[in-house]
Amino acid sequence: MPTPGLTPSSPLRLQYPQSLAVYDDYAQAQKSVDFLADADFPVQQLMIVGTDLKRIERVTGRLTWSKVAVGGILSGLWLGVFIGLVFALFTEEGLWQVLLGTALMGATFGLVWALIGYALTRGQRDFSSVTQVVATKYEVLVENKHAAQARELLAKLPGALPDPFA
């Protein structure tokens, strides 16, 4: 029997959600849900929703032709070794020749495609970076028929509910 509030087509939905609390970080929201779980609250009636999404990009360095080439060779080499290992499962002879051949072809392929890709940017992106999407707020939602019980239990956890006047 399906859990009330959850449907097989969309397990990430509650039928009539109400906001229980909003937190500045995920750890606080997780702590509240964990506290409710320890109090035998039906936690399948809860959701933690990250809101106010931000895309953060951390610049890690300057790109040069040599850095792009080395990166292309290494990624191609890794792919070539992987393909060589797969081929090695189906061959009975020349394991090292298969691995070496696919590694060299992979490194060459990686080098060529990395340099072509970098050339196509025409200097528009001469830096490397890592990106991440993060939420700035975390809201705990509860199915409306369990909202009063959840609020009553959560009130027993010091600091669980944010100060609405802060």
PyMOL commands that set and color helices and strands:
alter all, ss='L'
color gray80, all
select helices_A, chain A and resi 26-38+43-45+65-88+95-120+144-154
alter helices_A, ss='H'
color red, helices_A
select strands_A, chain A and resi 17-23+46-62+127-143
alter strands_A, ss='S'
color yellow, strands_A
deselect
rebuild
show_as cartoon
